[in-house]
C-alpha cells in the first residue's frame, strides 16, 4: 500500500485509477457508521456527487489516509468547531444549535447582545435554539461571528458583526443582534453559480469554503493576505464581491483541496497530494516557511509560487489542527508536529522559541511533540496560547499558558515551556470517572470536550458565561474543580450533542442483513430517542405526590455538621463599601478613518480602596451604546474598531467593583481624515504623528495576536485584577 501512497504523493493520481480507490473507499465505508453524514441528501444529488471525479478523488484520498493510518478517520470528517474565543455554539443531534457566552454584536444569534450562561436561568430549557430556518450540518465558530453549513441545501449562513465583510452579504450590517434578522430573514450566502459547499472553516474574521470540486473561496478580513488573493482588500462587504465575482484561491497547478483549517489571521489546507500549504499573517512563523513574511497579500505569492510546508522525510500527513497563531500536523502514525507562536509552551516542545520563523527549524529540524510513552495523537486543537490533544486512548492532555485554568490541571503552572513537562511528565486532564473524550472544542482562554457519555464539559476563563455553568467563576485553576467536581453543561431536556464521528465503528458488518422476507409493514413512527441506560432497579413504591416545582439550583455541597452555637448577636454595623477611585483621568485620543485602532485603558486609571476586583465597561457619555464600528473587550480593557467617517465621540468608561460600587471617567475620541491635516505645521505635527503611528503599530500588533497573553503576565503582577478575569 505504501507504493500506492508514494505514487499518489508524486502527483500521479488519475481518474482511471479510481477502481482501486473506490474499492478501498467502499470497504472502509462498511466499518464507518457516521462518516457519510454529509451525503444525507436527495438521491439525485448523490448521483451527481459521486459522478464528480474531483469529489470522488477527495473522498478516496481521505479514505486512503485512514487505510494507511492506525488512527480513525475522524480527523478529516469532524469539521464543526464549537468554540474559538469567548462563546460556544453547540450542534445537537436534532441538527439544531444552542449558543452561550459572550453575546456582543449578536454573535449568539438570539436577536440581542446579552451574554448567556452566567446564570442558571439562562441554560437548560431556558436556553432557546438559534433559529437559522434549516437543519444544521456543521457549525463554525469564529472570534466575532459564526457560520453554519446547512442540510439538505448545503447553503451557508453567517451572523454577528459584519464590519469587515465576514458575513458575506455584500454589506457591512451586523446580524443577530436585533429582531427579524435570524431565521428566514437571514439569507444564504451567494458563492456563484454551480458552487456546492462540502466543508468550511472560520477563523478570526475570515472564512473559507471547500467546494465539491476541491476548490476553495475565501471572504472577510484580509489584513495579512489570509484570503489568498494577492491583495489586502477585505471581501464580502461591498457590491460585486461575492457570487461569481468571488474567485477561487489558486493553490497550484492541478491541485485540489482535501481539508482546510483557519488560524486567527491565517489559512491552511491539505492538498490532494498530501502536502500542506498555509498563507496569511506570518509574523510568528505560523505559516511554517522559515521566515516571518506574510503570504497572500501581493502578486506572485500563491499558486505554484507558494511552497508546501517542509516536514521531516517519511512523514505522511493525516490531519491539521490550529490555534490562533500556531498550528500542528498529525501524521499517519499519530505523531504530532507543531509550529508558530510559542511564548509559553503552546507548541509542547519544552521551550519558548517560536518555530517556523527562522532557518533550521522546519524539515528535518522539526521535532515531534512527546505526548507520552507509546501514545499517539488523534486530534489537536489550539486556543490563544494553549493547545489540547486527544490521544489514542481517548484521554486528553493540554499544554501552554495556564491562566484561568484553561489547561484543567487545578494549578497555576504553565506546561510545555520547559524540560520535564511533556511526555509522561504531563498528566491526563481529569474529566470525570470513566469519561473519555470524543472531540475537542478550544476557545481563546477556555477548553471544551465532548465526552463518551454524550455530555459537554468546559473549563478555563468564564468571564462571559462561556463555561455554561450558571456563574462567571473560572474552572480548572484550583483543586476540586475538575473530574467529577466539574459538572456537564445543561443543554435542556432531551437535548444531546451531535457526535461528529465514531471512534468505534463496527469492524464486523453484517453480510447477511434483512432476511429474504423483510417486513412489508414497517414502522412509520419508530423511536428516535431510545433509552441507552435503562433502570435495572425500578422503584416499586413510587411517590404518589411528587414535587411539581423542583429545585433547579440544588446545593451540591450540603453541610453535614450544622452549627450548634449560631451567632445571636449579628453585626449591626457591617463594613461599608467604598467606591472605586479614578486616580488618573484618561487622556483624549485621536485616530484615523478606515484604519484599525486599539486603545487599552491604562492599568493605573482606577483603583479600589478595599482591593476588590474592578470590571470596566464602555459606552457613550450620553448613555447610548458604542457605535457598531467600535468594540470594547472587558477582559483586557481594550477599545478597538475601524471607524468609517470623521466624527468626535465622548466615551465614558465605568469601573465597577464586586459590590456594585461605580466610578466613571470620560475622554474625547476624535476620528479624523489624515488628509485634512496636511497643511498643519510640520514641525509640530511631526512629533504628534510619530507618536500616533507608533501607538497605531503597537495596537495593531496586539490585535493581530488575538490573545494579549504576554502583556497580561506583566499586568497580573501589578494589578489587583484576579486571574479569573483575564484572557
C-alpha positions as CSV (number, residue, x, y, z in Angstrom):
1,X,0.0,0.0,0.0
2,X,2.9,2.4,0.7
3,X,3.8,2.2,-3.1
4,X,0.3,3.5,-3.9
5,X,0.8,6.3,-1.4
6,X,4.2,7.3,-3.0
7,X,2.6,7.2,-6.4
8,X,-0.2,9.5,-5.1
9,X,2.3,11.9,-3.5
10,X,4.2,12.1,-6.8
11,X,1.1,13.7,-8.3
12,X,0.2,10.6,-10.4
13,X,-3.4,10.2,-9.2
14,X,-5.5,9.7,-12.3
15,X,-9.3,9.1,-12.8
16,X,-8.7,5.7,-14.4
17,X,-7.2,4.5,-11.1
18,X,-10.5,5.0,-9.4
19,X,-11.5,1.3,-9.4
20,X,-8.8,0.5,-6.9
21,X,-9.5,3.5,-4.7
22,X,-13.3,3.1,-5.0
23,X,-12.8,-0.4,-3.7
24,X,-10.8,0.9,-0.7
25,X,-13.4,3.6,-0.1
26,X,-16.4,1.3,0.0
27,X,-14.7,-1.4,2.1
28,X,-13.7,1.2,4.6
29,X,-17.2,2.8,4.5
30,X,-18.7,-0.5,5.7
31,X,-17.0,-0.1,9.0
32,X,-17.6,3.7,9.5
33,X,-21.1,4.3,10.6
34,X,-21.3,8.1,10.7
35,X,-18.8,9.3,8.1
36,X,-21.3,9.6,5.3
37,X,-23.4,12.1,7.2
38,X,-22.6,14.8,4.7
39,X,-24.2,12.7,1.9
40,X,-27.7,12.6,3.6
41,X,-29.3,14.4,0.6
42,X,-31.6,13.6,-2.3
43,X,-30.7,10.6,-4.4
44,X,-30.4,12.8,-7.4
45,X,-27.7,14.9,-5.7
46,X,-26.0,11.7,-4.5
47,X,-25.6,10.5,-8.1
48,X,-24.3,13.9,-9.2
49,X,-21.8,14.0,-6.3
50,X,-20.4,10.5,-6.9
51,X,-20.1,11.1,-10.6
52,X,-18.0,14.2,-9.8
53,X,-14.4,12.9,-10.3
54,X,-12.9,15.7,-8.2
55,X,-15.2,14.8,-5.3
56,X,-14.5,11.1,-5.8
57,X,-10.8,11.9,-5.7
58,X,-11.2,13.8,-2.4
59,X,-13.2,11.1,-0.7
60,X,-10.8,8.5,-1.9
61,X,-7.8,10.4,-0.6
62,X,-9.5,10.7,2.8
63,X,-10.3,7.0,2.8
64,X,-6.8,6.2,1.7
65,X,-5.4,8.2,4.6
66,X,-7.5,6.2,7.0
67,X,-6.5,2.9,5.3
68,X,-2.8,3.7,5.7
69,X,-3.1,5.0,9.3
70,X,-3.6,3.3,12.6
71,X,-5.9,6.2,13.6
72,X,-9.6,6.5,13.0
73,X,-11.0,8.6,10.1
74,X,-12.3,11.2,12.5
75,X,-9.7,13.9,11.8
76,X,-10.9,14.7,8.3
77,X,-14.6,14.3,8.9
78,X,-15.2,16.2,12.1
79,X,-15.5,19.8,10.7
80,X,-17.6,21.6,13.4
81,X,-15.8,23.9,15.8
82,X,-18.0,24.8,18.7
83,X,-15.5,27.4,20.3
84,X,-12.9,29.9,19.2
85,X,-12.9,32.9,21.6
86,X,-15.4,33.7,24.4
87,X,-18.6,31.9,23.3
88,X,-19.7,28.5,22.2
89,X,-22.3,27.2,19.8
90,X,-23.3,23.5,20.2
91,X,-24.7,21.4,17.4
92,X,-27.3,19.0,18.7
93,X,-28.3,15.5,17.4
94,X,-31.5,17.2,16.2
95,X,-29.4,19.3,13.8
96,X,-30.1,22.5,15.8
97,X,-27.9,25.0,17.7
98,X,-27.7,26.4,21.1
99,X,-25.2,29.3,21.8
100,X,-23.9,30.8,25.1
101,X,-21.1,33.0,26.4
102,X,-20.2,36.5,25.1
103,X,-23.1,37.9,23.2
104,X,-21.9,41.3,21.9
105,X,-23.0,42.3,18.4
106,X,-25.4,39.4,18.1
107,X,-22.9,36.6,17.8
108,X,-25.2,34.3,19.8
109,X,-27.9,34.8,17.3
110,X,-30.8,35.5,19.7
111,X,-31.7,39.0,18.4
112,X,-29.9,40.8,21.3
113,X,-26.4,41.4,22.6
114,X,-26.8,39.7,26.0
115,X,-24.3,37.3,27.4
116,X,-25.7,33.9,28.3
117,X,-24.5,31.1,30.6
118,X,-23.6,33.1,33.7
119,X,-26.9,32.4,35.4
120,X,-28.7,29.1,36.0
121,X,-31.9,30.6,34.5
122,X,-30.1,31.0,31.2
123,X,-29.1,27.4,30.5
124,X,-31.0,24.1,30.1
125,X,-34.6,24.5,28.9
126,X,-34.2,28.3,29.4
127,X,-31.7,28.5,26.6
128,X,-33.5,28.5,23.2
129,X,-32.4,27.1,19.9
130,X,-30.9,29.5,17.4
131,X,-33.2,30.0,14.5
132,X,-31.5,29.5,11.2
133,X,-34.6,28.2,9.4
134,X,-33.0,24.9,8.4
135,X,-31.2,21.8,9.7
136,X,-27.6,22.4,10.5
137,X,-24.9,20.1,9.2
138,X,-21.9,21.8,10.9
139,X,-21.2,24.9,13.0
140,X,-18.1,27.1,12.6
141,X,-17.5,29.5,15.5
142,X,-15.1,32.4,14.9
143,X,-13.8,35.1,17.2
144,X,-16.5,37.6,16.3
145,X,-19.0,35.7,14.2
146,X,-20.5,32.3,13.4
147,X,-21.3,30.4,10.2
148,X,-23.4,27.3,9.6
149,X,-23.3,24.7,6.8
150,X,-26.9,23.7,6.3
151,X,-28.6,20.5,5.3
152,X,-30.0,19.4,2.9
153,X,-29.4,22.6,0.9
154,X,-25.6,22.7,1.6
155,X,-26.1,26.5,1.9
156,X,-24.1,28.7,4.3
157,X,-25.4,31.4,6.6
158,X,-23.4,33.7,8.9
159,X,-24.3,36.1,11.7
160,X,-22.6,38.5,14.1
161,X,-20.7,41.7,13.3
162,X,-20.3,42.5,9.6
163,X,-17.9,45.4,9.7
164,X,-15.2,43.5,7.9
165,X,-17.3,41.8,5.3
166,X,-17.0,38.5,7.2
167,X,-20.7,37.7,6.8
168,X,-20.5,37.7,3.0
169,X,-23.8,39.5,2.3
170,X,-22.4,42.4,0.3
171,X,-22.9,44.9,3.1
172,X,-21.4,45.8,6.5
173,X,-24.5,45.2,8.6
174,X,-24.4,43.3,11.9
175,X,-26.9,40.4,12.1
176,X,-28.3,38.5,15.0
177,X,-28.4,41.5,17.5
178,X,-31.9,42.6,16.7
179,X,-35.3,41.1,15.9
180,X,-36.1,40.0,12.4
181,X,-32.5,39.2,11.5
182,X,-32.3,35.5,12.0
183,X,-34.4,32.6,10.7
184,X,-35.9,33.1,7.3
185,X,-34.7,36.8,7.4
186,X,-31.1,35.5,7.4
187,X,-30.2,34.8,3.7
188,X,-27.9,32.2,2.4
189,X,-24.6,33.4,1.0
190,X,-24.1,33.6,-2.7
191,X,-20.9,31.8,-3.8
192,X,-21.7,31.8,-7.5
193,X,-23.5,29.5,-10.0
194,X,-22.7,25.8,-9.8
195,X,-20.8,26.1,-6.5
196,X,-21.7,23.4,-3.9
197,X,-20.1,23.7,-0.5
198,X,-18.8,20.5,1.0
199,X,-16.9,21.9,4.0
200,X,-15.9,25.2,5.5
201,X,-13.7,26.8,8.2
202,X,-13.9,30.1,10.1
203,X,-11.1,32.0,11.8
204,X,-10.7,35.4,13.5
205,X,-12.8,37.3,11.0
206,X,-12.4,35.4,7.7
207,X,-13.9,32.2,6.2
208,X,-13.0,29.5,3.7
209,X,-15.4,27.2,1.9
210,X,-14.3,23.9,0.1
211,X,-16.4,23.1,-2.9
212,X,-17.4,19.7,-4.3
213,X,-14.8,20.2,-7.0
214,X,-12.0,20.5,-4.4
215,X,-11.5,24.3,-4.8
216,X,-11.8,27.0,-2.2
217,X,-13.2,30.5,-1.9
218,X,-12.5,33.0,0.9
219,X,-14.0,36.2,2.2
220,X,-13.9,38.5,5.2
221,X,-10.9,40.3,6.9
222,X,-7.7,40.3,4.8
223,X,-5.1,42.3,6.6
224,X,-2.4,39.7,6.2
225,X,-3.4,38.1,3.0
226,X,-5.3,35.3,4.7
227,X,-7.9,35.2,1.8
228,X,-5.1,34.3,-0.6
229,X,-6.0,36.7,-3.5
230,X,-2.7,38.6,-3.7
231,X,-4.2,41.8,-2.1
232,X,-5.1,43.0,1.3
233,X,-8.6,44.2,0.4
234,X,-11.4,42.8,2.6
235,X,-14.1,40.9,0.7
236,X,-17.7,40.2,1.3
237,X,-19.0,43.6,2.4
238,X,-19.1,45.5,-0.8
239,X,-21.0,45.2,-4.0
240,X,-19.8,42.8,-6.7
241,X,-17.5,40.9,-4.2
242,X,-19.4,37.7,-3.7
243,X,-21.2,35.2,-6.1
244,X,-19.4,34.8,-9.4
245,X,-17.2,37.9,-8.6
246,X,-15.5,35.9,-5.8
247,X,-12.7,33.9,-7.4
248,X,-11.2,30.6,-6.4
249,X,-8.0,30.7,-4.4
250,X,-5.1,29.3,-6.5
251,X,-3.0,26.7,-4.7
252,X,-1.0,25.1,-7.6
253,X,-1.4,23.6,-11.0
254,X,-3.7,20.6,-11.0
255,X,-4.0,20.6,-7.2
256,X,-7.3,20.3,-5.3
257,X,-8.0,20.6,-1.5
258,X,-8.8,17.7,0.8
259,X,-9.2,19.6,4.1
260,X,-9.0,23.1,5.5
261,X,-8.4,24.8,8.8
262,X,-8.1,28.5,9.8
263,X,-5.9,30.2,12.3
264,X,-6.7,33.6,13.6
265,X,-5.5,35.5,10.6
266,X,-4.0,32.7,8.5
267,X,-5.4,29.8,6.5
268,X,-4.1,26.2,6.0
269,X,-5.1,23.3,3.7
270,X,-4.2,19.7,3.0
271,X,-3.9,19.2,-0.8
272,X,-4.7,16.0,-2.8
273,X,-1.0,15.2,-3.0
274,X,-1.0,15.2,0.9
275,X,1.1,18.3,1.1
276,X,0.2,21.3,3.4
277,X,0.1,24.9,2.4
278,X,-0.6,27.9,4.7
279,X,-0.9,31.6,3.9
280,X,-1.8,34.9,5.6
281,X,-0.3,36.6,8.7
282,X,3.2,35.2,9.4
283,X,4.9,37.4,11.9
284,X,5.5,34.5,14.3
285,X,6.3,31.8,11.8
286,X,2.7,30.3,11.8
287,X,2.9,29.6,8.1
288,X,5.9,27.3,8.6
289,X,8.1,28.8,5.8
290,X,11.2,29.5,7.9
291,X,10.6,33.3,7.8
292,X,8.1,35.8,9.1
293,X,6.9,37.3,5.8
294,X,3.2,37.4,5.2
295,X,1.9,35.4,2.2
296,X,-1.1,36.1,0.0
297,X,-1.1,39.8,0.2
298,X,0.9,40.5,-3.0
299,X,1.1,39.1,-6.5
300,X,3.2,36.0,-7.2
301,X,2.8,34.6,-3.7
302,X,0.1,32.0,-4.2
303,X,-0.4,29.0,-6.6
304,X,2.9,27.4,-7.6
305,X,4.8,30.3,-6.0
306,X,3.7,29.0,-2.6
307,X,5.8,26.1,-1.5
308,X,4.3,23.4,0.7
309,X,5.5,23.2,4.4
310,X,8.6,21.1,4.7
311,X,8.1,18.2,7.1
312,X,10.7,15.5,8.1
313,X,11.3,12.9,5.4
314,X,9.0,9.9,5.5
315,X,6.3,11.7,7.4
316,X,2.8,11.3,5.8
317,X,0.2,14.0,6.6
318,X,-3.1,12.8,8.1
319,X,-4.8,16.0,9.6
320,X,-4.3,19.5,10.8
321,X,-5.1,21.4,14.0
322,X,-4.9,25.1,14.5
323,X,-4.9,27.7,17.3
324,X,-4.8,31.5,17.0
325,X,-1.2,31.9,15.8
326,X,0.1,28.3,15.8
327,X,-0.7,25.1,14.1
328,X,0.1,21.4,14.1
329,X,0.1,18.4,11.8
330,X,-0.8,14.8,12.9
331,X,1.0,12.2,10.8
332,X,-0.4,8.9,9.6
333,X,1.3,7.2,12.6
334,X,-0.1,9.7,15.1
335,X,3.0,11.8,15.6
336,X,2.4,15.5,16.2
337,X,4.5,18.3,14.7
338,X,3.8,21.9,15.7
339,X,5.0,25.3,14.6
340,X,4.2,29.0,15.1
341,X,3.8,31.2,18.2
342,X,5.3,29.6,21.3
343,X,5.6,32.3,24.1
344,X,4.6,29.9,26.9
345,X,4.9,26.4,25.6
346,X,1.8,26.0,23.4
347,X,3.8,24.1,20.9
348,X,4.7,21.5,23.6
349,X,8.4,21.3,22.7
350,X,9.8,22.1,26.2
351,X,11.0,25.6,25.3
352,X,9.5,29.1,24.4
353,X,11.2,29.6,21.0
354,X,8.8,30.2,18.0
355,X,9.1,27.6,15.3
356,X,8.9,28.3,11.6
357,X,10.1,31.9,11.6
358,X,13.8,31.2,11.0
359,X,16.1,28.8,9.3
360,X,17.0,25.3,10.5
361,X,13.6,24.9,12.2
362,X,11.4,23.1,9.7
363,X,12.0,19.9,7.6
364,X,14.4,17.5,9.3
365,X,14.9,20.0,12.2
366,X,11.2,19.9,13.2
367,X,10.8,17.8,16.3
368,X,7.7,15.8,17.1
369,X,5.8,16.6,20.4
370,X,6.3,14.0,23.1
371,X,2.8,13.1,24.4
372,X,3.8,10.0,26.4
373,X,5.3,6.6,26.1
374,X,3.6,4.6,23.3
375,X,0.9,7.2,22.8
376,X,-0.2,8.8,19.5
377,X,-2.4,11.8,18.8
378,X,-5.9,11.6,17.3
379,X,-7.0,15.3,17.4
380,X,-5.2,18.6,18.0
381,X,-6.9,22.0,18.6
382,X,-5.4,25.2,20.0
383,X,-6.6,28.4,21.5
384,X,-5.0,31.7,22.5
385,X,-1.7,30.4,23.9
386,X,-2.6,26.8,24.7
387,X,-3.2,23.5,22.9
388,X,-5.0,20.3,23.8
389,X,-4.8,16.8,22.2
390,X,-6.9,13.7,22.3
391,X,-4.7,10.6,22.4
392,X,-5.3,7.1,21.0
393,X,-6.6,6.0,24.4
394,X,-9.1,8.9,24.2
395,X,-7.6,10.8,27.2
396,X,-6.8,14.5,26.9
397,X,-3.6,16.4,27.6
398,X,-3.2,20.2,27.4
399,X,-0.1,22.4,27.4
400,X,0.8,26.1,27.1
401,X,-0.5,29.0,29.1
402,X,-2.3,28.0,32.3
403,X,-4.1,31.3,33.1
404,X,-7.7,31.0,34.3
405,X,-7.4,27.2,34.4
406,X,-7.6,26.6,30.6
407,X,-5.3,23.5,30.9
408,X,-7.5,21.9,33.5
409,X,-4.8,20.8,36.0
410,X,-6.0,22.7,39.0
411,X,-2.9,24.7,39.5
412,X,-1.0,27.8,38.2
413,X,1.8,26.1,36.3
414,X,2.4,26.6,32.5
415,X,3.3,23.4,30.7
416,X,5.4,22.7,27.7
417,X,7.7,25.7,28.1
418,X,10.5,23.8,29.9
419,X,12.1,20.4,30.1
420,X,10.5,17.6,32.0
421,X,7.0,18.9,31.4
422,X,5.8,16.9,28.4
423,X,5.7,13.2,27.7
424,X,5.0,11.1,30.8
425,X,5.5,14.1,33.0
426,X,2.3,15.7,31.5
427,X,-0.7,14.2,33.2
428,X,-4.1,13.5,31.7
429,X,-6.8,16.1,32.2
430,X,-9.3,14.6,34.7
431,X,-12.7,14.8,33.0
432,X,-14.5,12.5,35.4
433,X,-14.7,8.9,36.5
434,X,-14.9,6.6,33.4
435,X,-15.2,9.5,31.0
436,X,-13.1,9.9,27.8
437,X,-13.0,12.4,25.0
438,X,-14.9,12.3,21.7
439,X,-13.8,15.7,20.3
440,X,-12.1,19.0,21.4
441,X,-13.5,22.5,21.0
442,X,-11.0,25.0,22.2
443,X,-11.8,28.7,22.8
444,X,-9.5,31.6,23.3
445,X,-8.9,31.0,27.1
446,X,-11.2,28.1,27.8
447,X,-11.3,24.4,26.7
448,X,-14.3,22.2,26.0
449,X,-14.6,18.5,25.4
450,X,-17.4,16.3,24.1
451,X,-17.3,13.1,26.2
452,X,-18.2,9.5,25.6
453,X,-21.4,9.8,27.6
454,X,-22.6,12.5,25.1
455,X,-22.0,15.2,27.6
456,X,-20.1,18.5,27.2
457,X,-17.7,19.9,29.8
458,X,-15.8,23.2,29.7
459,X,-13.1,24.7,31.9
460,X,-10.9,27.8,31.9
461,X,-11.9,31.5,31.7
462,X,-15.6,32.2,32.4
463,X,-15.9,36.0,32.3
464,X,-18.9,35.9,29.9
465,X,-20.6,32.7,31.0
466,X,-18.8,30.7,28.2
467,X,-18.5,27.7,30.5
468,X,-22.3,27.5,30.7
469,X,-22.3,26.6,34.4
470,X,-24.6,29.4,35.6
471,X,-21.9,31.7,37.0
472,X,-18.7,33.5,36.0
473,X,-16.2,31.6,38.1
474,X,-13.2,30.2,36.2
475,X,-12.8,26.4,36.5
476,X,-9.6,24.3,36.4
477,X,-7.2,26.6,38.2
478,X,-7.8,25.3,41.7
479,X,-8.1,21.9,43.4
480,X,-11.5,20.2,43.4
481,X,-12.7,21.9,40.2
482,X,-12.1,19.2,37.7
483,X,-13.1,15.5,37.4
484,X,-16.4,14.7,39.0
485,X,-16.5,18.2,40.6
486,X,-16.9,19.6,37.1
487,X,-20.5,19.0,36.0
488,X,-21.6,18.7,32.4
489,X,-23.3,21.7,30.8
490,X,-27.1,21.5,30.9
491,X,-28.4,22.0,27.4
492,X,-32.0,21.1,28.2
493,X,-34.4,18.2,28.5
494,X,-33.7,15.6,25.8
495,X,-31.0,17.7,24.1
496,X,-28.0,15.6,23.0
497,X,-24.8,16.7,21.2
498,X,-24.2,15.6,17.7
499,X,-21.2,13.3,17.7
500,X,-19.3,14.2,14.6
501,X,-17.5,10.9,14.3
502,X,-17.5,7.4,15.8
503,X,-14.2,6.2,17.3
504,X,-15.5,2.7,17.5
505,X,-17.1,1.7,14.1
506,X,-18.4,-1.8,13.5
507,X,-15.5,-3.9,12.4
508,X,-17.7,-6.9,11.5
509,X,-20.6,-5.5,9.4
510,X,-23.4,-7.9,8.6
511,X,-23.0,-9.6,5.3
512,X,-26.5,-11.2,5.7
513,X,-28.7,-8.2,6.5
514,X,-32.5,-8.3,6.4
515,X,-33.9,-11.8,5.8
516,X,-35.3,-12.8,2.4
517,X,-38.8,-11.9,3.7
518,X,-38.5,-8.4,5.1
519,X,-41.4,-6.8,6.8
520,X,-44.0,-5.4,4.4
521,X,-45.5,-3.2,7.1
522,X,-42.5,-1.3,8.5
523,X,-42.9,1.0,11.5
524,X,-43.8,4.5,10.4
525,X,-43.2,6.1,13.8
526,X,-40.0,4.5,15.1
527,X,-38.4,5.6,18.3
528,X,-35.7,8.2,17.6
529,X,-34.6,8.7,21.2
530,X,-34.3,5.2,22.7
531,X,-33.1,4.7,26.3
532,X,-29.5,3.6,26.2
533,X,-29.2,3.4,30.0
534,X,-32.5,1.9,31.4
535,X,-33.1,1.5,35.1
536,X,-32.5,-2.1,36.1
537,X,-33.7,-1.5,39.7
538,X,-37.0,0.4,39.3
539,X,-38.8,1.8,42.3
540,X,-41.7,-0.4,43.4
541,X,-43.1,2.2,45.8
542,X,-43.0,5.4,43.8
543,X,-44.0,8.8,45.3
544,X,-47.7,9.5,44.7
545,X,-47.4,13.1,45.5
546,X,-44.3,14.2,43.6
547,X,-43.0,17.8,43.6
548,X,-44.0,19.8,40.6
549,X,-41.7,22.7,41.5
550,X,-38.3,21.0,41.7
551,X,-35.2,22.9,42.7
552,X,-33.2,24.0,39.7
553,X,-30.2,25.0,41.7
554,X,-29.7,22.4,44.4
555,X,-26.9,22.5,46.9
556,X,-24.1,20.1,45.8
557,X,-22.1,20.5,49.0
558,X,-24.6,20.4,51.9
559,X,-23.4,20.9,55.4
560,X,-23.3,17.6,57.3
561,X,-22.2,19.2,60.6
562,X,-24.5,22.1,61.3
563,X,-23.6,25.0,63.6
564,X,-24.8,24.2,67.2
565,X,-23.8,27.6,68.5
566,X,-25.1,30.1,66.0
567,X,-24.5,33.8,66.5
568,X,-27.3,35.5,68.4
569,X,-25.7,38.9,68.2
570,X,-25.1,39.7,64.5
571,X,-23.1,42.7,63.4
572,X,-25.4,45.8,63.2
573,X,-22.7,47.9,61.6
574,X,-21.1,45.8,58.8
575,X,-18.2,47.2,56.8
576,X,-19.5,49.8,54.3
577,X,-18.3,49.5,50.7
578,X,-16.0,52.2,49.4
579,X,-16.4,53.3,45.8
580,X,-13.6,52.8,43.3
581,X,-11.4,55.8,42.7
582,X,-10.3,57.4,39.4
583,X,-6.6,58.0,40.0
584,X,-5.5,59.2,36.6
585,X,-8.0,60.6,34.1
586,X,-8.0,59.0,30.7
587,X,-6.3,61.3,28.1
588,X,-8.1,62.2,24.9
589,X,-7.4,60.1,21.8
590,X,-7.3,60.6,18.0
591,X,-7.4,58.0,15.3
592,X,-7.8,57.9,11.5
593,X,-10.8,57.0,9.4
594,X,-10.8,53.4,7.9
595,X,-7.8,52.3,10.0
596,X,-8.0,49.7,12.7
597,X,-7.2,51.3,16.1
598,X,-6.8,49.7,19.5
599,X,-6.6,51.6,22.8
600,X,-6.0,49.9,26.1
601,X,-7.3,51.7,29.2
602,X,-4.2,52.2,31.4
603,X,-4.0,49.9,34.4
604,X,-3.5,52.9,36.8
605,X,-6.6,54.7,35.8
606,X,-8.8,53.2,38.5
607,X,-8.2,51.6,41.9
608,X,-10.4,50.2,44.7
609,X,-9.7,51.2,48.3
610,X,-10.8,47.8,49.6
611,X,-8.8,45.9,47.0
612,X,-11.8,44.5,45.2
613,X,-11.7,43.3,41.6
614,X,-12.7,46.0,39.2
615,X,-14.5,45.4,35.9
616,X,-14.6,48.1,33.2
617,X,-17.4,48.8,30.7
618,X,-17.7,51.4,28.0
619,X,-20.5,53.5,26.4
620,X,-21.1,56.9,25.0
621,X,-21.2,59.7,27.6
622,X,-24.9,60.3,26.7
623,X,-25.7,56.8,27.8
624,X,-26.0,55.2,24.4
625,X,-24.2,52.1,23.4
626,X,-20.9,52.3,21.4
627,X,-21.4,52.6,17.7
628,X,-21.3,49.3,15.8
629,X,-17.8,50.0,14.4
630,X,-16.4,50.0,18.0
631,X,-16.0,47.1,20.4
632,X,-14.8,47.1,24.0
633,X,-13.1,44.0,25.3
634,X,-14.0,44.0,29.0
635,X,-11.5,41.2,29.7
636,X,-8.4,43.1,28.5
637,X,-10.0,46.6,28.8
638,X,-9.3,47.4,25.2
639,X,-11.4,49.6,22.9
640,X,-10.9,48.9,19.2
641,X,-12.6,49.3,15.9
642,X,-12.4,50.5,12.3
643,X,-14.3,53.9,12.1
644,X,-15.7,54.7,8.7
645,X,-16.2,58.5,8.9
646,X,-14.9,61.6,10.7
647,X,-16.6,62.2,14.0
648,X,-15.9,63.2,17.6
649,X,-17.1,60.9,20.4
650,X,-17.3,61.3,24.1
651,X,-16.5,57.9,25.6
652,X,-17.5,57.0,29.2
653,X,-15.5,54.3,31.0
654,X,-17.2,52.9,34.2
655,X,-15.3,50.9,36.8
656,X,-17.5,48.6,38.9
657,X,-16.3,46.7,42.0
658,X,-17.6,43.4,43.1
659,X,-20.2,45.0,45.5
660,X,-21.7,47.2,42.8
661,X,-19.8,50.4,43.6
662,X,-19.0,52.5,40.5
663,X,-16.9,55.4,39.3
664,X,-16.6,56.8,35.8
665,X,-14.3,58.9,33.6
666,X,-14.8,60.3,30.2
667,X,-12.5,61.1,27.3
668,X,-12.8,62.5,23.8
669,X,-12.2,60.2,20.9
670,X,-11.6,62.1,17.6
671,X,-11.8,60.3,14.3
672,X,-10.2,62.4,11.6
673,X,-9.2,62.1,8.0
674,X,-5.4,62.2,7.7
675,X,-5.5,64.3,4.6
676,X,-7.4,67.2,6.3
677,X,-4.4,68.0,8.5
678,X,-1.7,68.1,5.8
679,X,-1.4,71.9,5.9
680,X,-0.7,72.0,9.6
681,X,2.7,73.0,10.9
682,X,5.0,70.1,10.0
683,X,7.4,70.8,12.8
684,X,4.7,70.5,15.4
685,X,2.8,67.7,13.7
686,X,5.9,65.6,13.1
687,X,6.2,64.6,16.8
688,X,2.4,64.1,17.1
689,X,2.1,61.9,14.0
690,X,5.2,59.9,15.0
691,X,3.7,59.1,18.4
692,X,0.3,58.4,16.8
693,X,1.8,56.0,14.3
694,X,3.8,54.3,17.0
695,X,0.6,53.8,19.0
696,X,-1.2,52.5,16.0
697,X,1.5,50.0,15.1
698,X,1.7,48.8,18.7
699,X,-2.1,48.5,19.0
700,X,-2.3,46.7,15.6
701,X,0.4,44.3,16.7
702,X,-1.6,43.4,19.8
703,X,-4.8,42.9,17.8
704,X,-3.1,40.6,15.3
705,X,-2.0,38.3,18.0
706,X,-5.6,37.8,19.2
707,X,-4.5,36.7,22.6
708,X,-2.8,39.6,24.6
709,X,-1.3,36.9,26.9
710,X,2.3,38.1,27.1
711,X,1.3,41.6,28.1
712,X,-1.1,40.4,30.7
713,X,1.5,38.4,32.5
714,X,3.2,41.7,33.5
715,X,-0.1,43.3,34.3
716,X,-1.0,40.4,36.6
717,X,1.9,41.2,38.8
718,X,0.9,44.8,39.4
719,X,-2.8,44.8,39.1
720,X,-5.5,43.8,41.6
721,X,-7.5,42.0,38.9
722,X,-7.7,38.3,39.7
723,X,-6.5,35.7,37.1
724,X,-10.1,34.5,36.6
725,X,-11.0,37.8,34.8
726,X,-8.1,37.8,32.3
727,X,-7.6,36.1,29.0
